[in-house]
Amino acid sequence: MIMRGYATQMEAARKGMVTEELKKVALKELMTVQELLPLVAAGKVVICANRNHKCIDPQGIGSMLKTKINVNLGVSGDCKDYDIEMKKVMEAVSMGAHAIMDLSSHGNTKPFRRKLTSECPAMIGTVPVYDSIIHYQRDLNTLTAKDFIDVVRLHAEDGVDFVTLHSGITTKTVEQIKKHTRKMNIVSRGGSLIFAWMCMTGEENPFYEYYDEILAICREYDMTISLGDACRPGCLADASDVCQIDELVRLGELTRRAWEKDVQVMVEGPGHMPIDQIAANMKIQQTICNGAPFYVLGPLVTDIAPGYDHITSAIGGAIAASAGAAFLCYVTPAEHLALPNLEDVKQGIIASKIAAHAADIAKGVRGAREIDDRMAEARRTFDWEAQWECAIDPEKAKAIRADRKPEHEDTCSMCGKFCAIRSMNKALAGDYIDIL
C-alpha cells in the first residue's frame, strides 16, 4: 500500500506515484499503469476521487478511455422525496452509471449529499451555487462572494468528487448577452443564477474572481473542478455563437491555472447543436483546453422532440464522443418537461450507454468491440441466453421475445422459417431448408 504523499491524483502522477485509484482505473481500461500515469499527469485523464469519499469505485475520464455516463438527480420544490431520489441513485448505479450529480434545489441537502458519499460507489458531483441559496435560506442578492466559496468548501468536506463551477462567465459576458441577443439567452441554471447575482450586485463572478481560493480547497480534498458552460446553447440557433466560444476561451485559461496547482479539471460543453457542428466543437475544445476531458450535455441535435430528448441526445452524444468527448451527461424523456421518474432515468441511461458504446467502437477503445462480436456469434448460433448476456438491456429483450414467442426456437416471429440466419446455417451445413 502506497502511503499518501500527494495532494491530488494529478500531483501523484506528476511525481511518478501510482495511487490505488490509478491502479484500479488502469485495470478497468485494459491499460498498464505506465500508459495511464502520463495521461493523468498531463490532465488528459481525470480520476475524480475526493479523499473523503471512502466507498468510491474509481473511474477514469478521458477521450482515450471508455466513455463515461453521468446521471443528474435531486429533489425540487415540486418533487421533495429524498427516499425516491436515493432509489433512483441505486438503480442508476446498478444499470452502469459512472457518476451521480446531485442537483437538489430544495430542503436540507446536506444529509442526502453525505448519504451519497457514504453509500454510493459512483463519482458524486454537485453544483454549489444551487446549494448556496438553500444553505443560507436567503435571497440571491443578499449572498456574498464568501458565502459562495464557503459552500464549495462544505461540499468538498462532504466528500463530493467534482463540482460544477460556472467560473467562465464574467462581467464581460453580461455585456455580451445584453448586446448580442440570443434566442434562448442563458439556459444553464447555475449560469443564470451567477448572471442574475452579478446584475443585482454589480460585482464580478466570485467563482472567477476568487478562483485561486477555490483551487486551494480542491487541492486540499482532491476535488475535481468541472468548468461549467454557462453560455452553452439552449437551442440550435445559439450554437457556436460568440458567447459560447468566448466563454470556452476563458475556460481554457482556467484549466491551465488549475493544472498549475495540480488540480484536476473537466470542461463542460453543449447543449443544443446541429449535427454538422458537433465534431468541430469537440476539436476546438481539445485545442483551447489542451486536451482536458470534455463533459457534454447531449448535444441535443434538434429542438422539437420533447418526450424523446433521450434519443436526440444519444444521437449527438455518439457523434460528440466519437470526436473526442469523454463524459456524457444523460438526458431523459422528461428533459424540458419535468423531474424524471424511475422509468425516465432508466430510458436516459440506456440511451446514453448506447451512444457511449457506439463511440467507443468508433474510437477503437480497447475491448469495446468484443461484446458485439460475442453477440454476433450468439445470434448466428441462436444462443438466446448468450444474447441476453450481451444485451445492454437484457430484461427488455427477453420480455419482447416472450411476448411474441415464435413456434420454432431457431426463428423469431418476424421472419419465421424465412430467417436468413437459419437458411444460411442449413445451407452451409448441407441440410434441407424447409420453408413452408
C-alpha positions in Angstrom: 0.0 0.0 0.0 1.5 3.3 -1.1 1.4 6.0 1.7 -0.4 9.2 0.6 2.5 11.6 0.0 0.5 13.8 -2.5 -2.4 16.2 -2.5 -4.2 15.2 -5.7 -4.2 12.4 -8.3 -2.6 14.8 -10.7 0.3 15.6 -8.3 0.9 11.9 -7.6 1.1 11.1 -11.3 3.5 14.0 -11.9 5.7 12.6 -9.1 5.5 9.2 -10.7 3.5 7.8 -7.8 1.0 5.1 -8.6 -2.1 5.5 -6.5 -4.5 2.7 -5.6 -7.2 4.6 -7.6 -5.0 4.7 -10.7 -4.2 1.0 -10.5 -7.9 0.2 -10.5 -8.7 2.5 -13.4 -5.8 1.0 -15.4 -7.2 -2.5 -14.8 -10.7 -1.4 -16.0 -9.4 0.3 -19.1 -7.1 -2.6 -20.1 -4.1 -0.4 -19.8 -0.8 -0.6 -17.9 -0.2 2.0 -15.1 2.8 3.2 -17.2 0.4 4.1 -20.0 -2.1 5.8 -17.8 0.2 7.7 -15.5 1.4 10.3 -18.0 -2.2 10.9 -19.1 -3.3 11.8 -15.6 -0.1 13.9 -15.1 -0.9 15.9 -18.3 -4.6 16.4 -17.3 -5.9 14.4 -20.3 -7.4 11.9 -17.9 -9.0 12.7 -14.5 -9.7 10.4 -11.7 -12.4 12.1 -9.6 -11.9 10.7 -6.1 -12.4 13.1 -3.1 -10.3 11.7 -0.2 -13.5 11.8 2.0 -15.5 9.6 -0.4 -14.4 6.4 1.2 -16.7 4.0 -0.7 -15.9 5.2 -4.2 -15.2 2.8 -7.1 -12.8 5.0 -9.0 -13.2 5.7 -12.7 -11.0 7.4 -15.3 -12.4 10.1 -17.6 -10.6 10.9 -20.8 -11.1 10.7 -24.6 -8.9 7.7 -25.0 -10.7 5.7 -22.3 -14.2 4.2 -22.3 -16.8 7.0 -22.5 -18.4 7.5 -19.1 -22.0 8.3 -18.2 -23.4 10.8 -15.7 -26.9 10.8 -14.2 -28.5 14.0 -12.9 -30.8 13.6 -9.9 -32.1 15.5 -6.9 -35.2 17.0 -5.4 -37.0 20.2 -6.3 -39.7 22.3 -4.7 -42.4 20.3 -6.6 -40.8 16.8 -6.0 -39.4 16.7 -2.5 -38.9 13.0 -1.6 -35.2 12.2 -0.9 -36.0 8.5 -0.5 -37.3 8.3 -4.0 -34.2 10.0 -5.3 -32.0 7.6 -3.4 -33.9 4.7 -5.0 -33.1 6.3 -8.4 -29.5 6.7 -7.4 -29.0 3.0 -6.6 -31.0 1.9 -9.7 -28.8 4.1 -11.8 -25.6 2.6 -10.4 -26.9 -0.9 -10.9 -27.5 0.0 -14.6 -23.9 1.2 -15.0 -23.9 4.9 -14.4 -20.4 6.1 -13.5 -21.4 9.4 -11.8 -24.4 10.9 -10.0 -24.8 14.6 -9.9 -27.0 15.9 -7.1 -28.9 18.9 -8.5 -31.2 19.3 -5.5 -32.8 22.7 -5.2 -35.0 22.2 -2.1 -34.8 21.2 1.6 -31.9 20.1 3.7 -29.4 18.9 1.1 -26.6 18.1 3.4 -27.9 14.7 4.7 -28.6 13.5 1.2 -25.2 14.6 -0.1 -23.5 12.8 2.8 -25.6 9.7 2.3 -24.4 9.7 -1.3 -20.7 9.9 -0.4 -21.1 7.3 2.3 -23.1 4.7 0.4 -22.8 5.3 -3.4 -19.7 3.9 -5.2 -20.2 6.2 -8.2 -18.5 9.5 -8.6 -20.6 12.3 -6.9 -20.9 15.7 -8.4 -22.7 18.9 -7.3 -23.4 22.5 -8.3 -22.5 24.6 -5.2 -24.3 27.7 -6.5 -27.6 26.0 -6.2 -26.9 24.9 -2.6 -25.7 28.4 -1.6 -29.3 29.7 -1.7 -30.7 26.7 0.0 -28.0 26.5 2.6 -28.3 30.1 3.7 -32.0 30.4 3.1 -31.5 33.9 1.8 -32.4 35.7 -1.4 -29.7 35.6 -4.1 -28.8 39.3 -4.0 -28.0 39.1 -0.2 -25.3 36.4 -0.7 -21.7 37.5 -0.6 -18.7 36.1 -2.6 -17.5 34.5 0.7 -20.9 32.7 1.1 -20.4 31.1 -2.3 -16.9 30.0 -1.6 -17.8 28.6 1.8 -20.3 26.3 0.2 -17.7 25.0 -2.2 -15.6 24.1 0.9 -18.7 22.5 2.5 -19.2 20.2 -0.5 -15.5 19.3 -0.5 -15.6 18.4 3.2 -18.7 16.2 2.5 -16.8 14.1 0.0 -18.0 15.4 -3.3 -15.8 14.2 -6.1 -16.4 17.0 -8.7 -18.1 20.4 -8.6 -19.6 22.3 -11.5 -18.4 25.9 -11.2 -19.5 28.5 -13.7 -16.2 30.3 -13.5 -16.1 31.4 -17.1 -19.0 33.9 -17.0 -17.7 37.4 -16.2 -18.9 41.0 -16.3 -17.8 40.9 -20.0 -20.3 38.1 -20.6 -23.1 40.2 -19.0 -22.4 42.9 -21.6 -22.2 40.3 -24.4 -25.6 38.8 -23.5 -27.2 42.2 -23.4 -25.8 43.3 -26.7 -25.9 40.1 -28.7 -29.4 38.9 -28.3 -29.8 35.1 -28.2 -33.0 33.3 -28.8 -32.7 31.4 -25.5 -30.3 33.7 -23.6 -28.6 31.6 -20.8 -30.3 28.2 -20.2 -27.7 27.0 -17.7 -29.4 27.1 -14.3 -26.2 27.8 -12.4 -25.1 30.2 -15.1 -28.3 32.2 -14.9 -28.0 32.4 -11.1 -24.5 33.8 -11.4 -25.6 36.2 -14.2 -28.5 37.4 -12.0 -26.3 37.9 -9.0 -23.8 39.9 -11.0 -26.5 42.1 -12.4 -28.1 42.7 -9.0 -24.8 43.4 -7.1 -22.6 44.9 -9.8 -19.8 42.6 -8.7 -17.6 40.2 -10.6 -18.4 36.4 -10.6 -16.9 35.1 -7.3 -16.1 31.8 -8.9 -13.8 33.7 -11.3 -12.6 36.4 -9.0 -11.7 34.0 -6.2 -10.6 31.1 -8.4 -7.3 30.7 -6.6 -9.1 30.2 -3.3 -11.3 27.6 -4.9 -8.2 25.8 -6.3 -6.7 25.7 -2.7 -9.9 24.0 -1.5 -9.9 21.5 -4.4 -6.3 20.7 -3.8 -6.9 20.1 -0.1 -9.6 17.5 -0.7 -8.6 16.2 -4.1 -11.8 17.5 -5.6 -12.1 17.9 -9.4 -13.4 21.1 -11.0 -15.9 20.7 -13.8 -15.8 24.1 -15.5 -19.5 24.8 -16.3 -20.5 26.3 -19.6 -22.9 29.0 -18.5 -23.3 30.0 -22.2 -24.0 26.6 -23.6 -26.5 26.9 -26.4 -30.1 26.1 -25.4 -31.3 25.9 -29.0 -29.8 25.3 -32.4 -29.9 29.0 -33.3 -27.4 29.8 -30.5 -24.9 27.0 -31.2 -21.3 28.1 -31.7 -22.1 31.8 -31.2 -19.7 34.4 -29.8 -20.9 34.0 -26.2 -20.3 30.2 -26.2 -16.8 30.4 -27.9 -15.7 33.4 -25.8 -16.5 31.5 -22.6 -14.7 28.4 -23.9 -11.5 30.5 -24.3 -11.8 31.6 -20.7 -12.3 28.0 -19.6 -9.1 27.2 -21.4 -7.3 29.8 -19.3 -8.9 28.5 -16.1 -7.9 24.9 -17.0 -4.2 25.9 -17.2 -4.4 27.8 -13.9 -5.9 24.7 -12.2 -3.1 22.5 -13.6 -0.5 24.8 -12.2 -1.9 23.9 -8.7 -2.2 20.1 -9.6 -6.0 20.4 -9.6 -7.8 18.1 -12.0 -10.3 19.7 -14.5 -13.1 18.7 -16.8 -14.6 21.2 -19.2 -18.4 21.2 -19.9 -19.9 21.6 -23.3 -23.1 22.0 -25.3 -26.0 21.8 -25.2 -28.2 22.0 -28.3 -26.3 21.8 -31.5 -26.8 20.8 -35.2 -25.1 17.6 -36.1 -22.8 19.3 -38.6 -21.2 21.5 -35.8 -20.6 18.8 -33.2 -17.2 17.3 -34.3 -15.8 20.8 -34.9 -16.8 21.9 -31.4 -15.0 18.9 -29.9 -11.8 19.7 -31.8 -12.0 23.4 -30.8 -12.3 22.4 -27.1 -9.4 20.0 -27.3 -7.2 22.7 -28.8 -8.3 25.6 -26.5 -8.3 23.4 -23.3 -5.2 21.4 -24.2 -6.9 18.0 -24.1 -8.7 18.4 -20.8 -11.6 15.9 -20.7 -14.8 17.2 -22.3 -18.1 16.7 -20.5 -21.2 17.3 -22.7 -24.9 17.5 -22.1 -26.2 15.7 -25.2 -25.6 17.5 -27.5 -29.3 17.6 -28.5 -29.5 17.7 -32.3 -33.0 19.1 -32.7 -35.2 21.3 -30.6 -38.6 19.7 -31.4 -38.6 16.4 -29.6 -39.9 16.9 -26.1 -40.6 13.4 -24.6 -37.9 11.9 -26.9 -34.9 14.0 -26.0 -33.1 10.9 -24.7 -33.0 10.0 -28.4 -31.9 13.4 -29.7 -29.2 13.4 -27.0 -28.0 9.9 -27.9 -27.5 10.9 -31.5 -25.5 13.9 -30.5 -23.6 12.1 -27.7 -22.4 9.3 -30.1 -21.1 11.9 -32.5 -19.5 14.0 -29.7 -17.8 11.1 -28.0 -16.5 9.6 -31.3 -15.0 13.1 -31.9 -13.3 13.3 -28.5 -15.9 14.0 -25.7 -15.1 11.8 -22.7 -18.1 12.1 -20.5 -21.8 12.1 -21.4 -24.5 13.6 -19.2 -27.6 11.6 -19.8 -30.8 13.2 -21.0 -34.2 11.6 -20.2 -37.6 11.7 -21.9 -38.6 14.2 -19.2 -36.0 16.8 -20.3 -37.6 20.3 -20.6 -40.8 18.9 -19.1 -40.5 17.5 -15.6 -38.3 15.9 -12.9 -37.5 12.4 -14.3 -39.2 9.4 -12.6 -37.5 6.0 -12.3 -38.6 4.9 -15.8 -37.3 8.1 -17.3 -34.0 7.6 -15.6 -33.7 4.1 -17.0 -34.5 5.3 -20.5 -32.0 8.1 -20.3 -29.2 5.8 -19.0 -29.9 3.2 -21.7 -29.8 5.8 -24.5 -26.6 7.3 -23.2 -24.9 3.8 -22.8 -25.8 3.0 -26.4 -24.2 6.3 -27.5 -21.1 5.9 -25.4 -20.6 2.3 -26.6 -21.1 3.2 -30.2 -18.5 6.0 -29.9 -16.0 3.7 -28.1 -16.2 1.3 -31.0 -15.6 4.1 -33.5 -12.6 5.4 -31.5 -11.1 1.9 -31.2 -11.1 1.9 -27.4 -9.6 -1.3 -26.1 -12.0 -4.1 -25.7 -15.1 -2.1 -26.8 -15.9 -4.3 -29.8 -15.5 -7.6 -28.0 -19.1 -7.8 -26.7 -20.5 -7.0 -30.1 -18.5 -9.9 -31.6 -19.9 -12.2 -28.9 -23.4 -11.0 -29.7 -22.9 -11.8 -33.4 -21.7 -15.3 -32.6 -24.7 -15.8 -30.3 -27.1 -14.7 -33.0 -25.6 -16.9 -35.6 -26.0 -20.0 -33.3 -29.4 -19.0 -31.9 -27.9 -19.0 -28.4 -30.6 -16.9 -26.7 -29.0 -17.0 -23.2 -25.7 -15.7 -24.6 -27.6 -12.9 -26.4 -29.2 -11.8 -23.1 -25.8 -11.7 -21.5 -24.5 -9.4 -24.2 -27.6 -7.2 -24.4 -27.5 -3.7 -23.0 -31.0 -4.2 -21.5 -31.5 -7.9 -21.3 -34.8 -7.7 -19.4 -36.4 -5.7 -22.2 -35.0 -8.0 -24.9 -36.3 -11.1 -23.1 -39.7 -9.5 -22.5 -40.2 -8.7 -26.1 -39.3 -12.2 -27.3 -41.5 -13.8 -24.6 -44.5 -11.6 -25.6 -44.3 -12.6 -29.2 -42.8 -16.1 -28.9 -42.3 -17.9 -32.3 -43.3 -21.5 -33.0 -39.7 -22.6 -33.5 -36.8 -21.6 -31.2 -34.4 -21.1 -34.2 -36.5 -18.3 -35.5 -38.3 -15.1 -34.3 -41.9 -14.1 -35.0 -40.7 -11.5 -37.6 -39.2 -14.0 -40.2 -40.2 -17.4 -39.0 -38.7 -20.0 -41.3 -37.7 -17.3 -43.8 -35.0 -16.3 -41.3 -31.7 -15.6 -43.2 -29.5 -16.9 -40.4 -31.5 -20.2 -40.2 -31.4 -20.7 -44.0 -27.6 -19.9 -44.2 -26.8 -22.2 -41.4 -28.6 -25.1 -43.0 -27.3 -24.3 -46.5 -23.7 -24.2 -45.3 -24.2 -27.5 -43.4 -25.7 -29.2 -46.4 -29.1 -29.6 -44.7 -32.5 -29.5 -46.3 -34.0 -26.0 -46.0 -37.7 -26.3 -45.1 -39.7 -23.0 -45.5 -43.4 -23.8 -45.8 
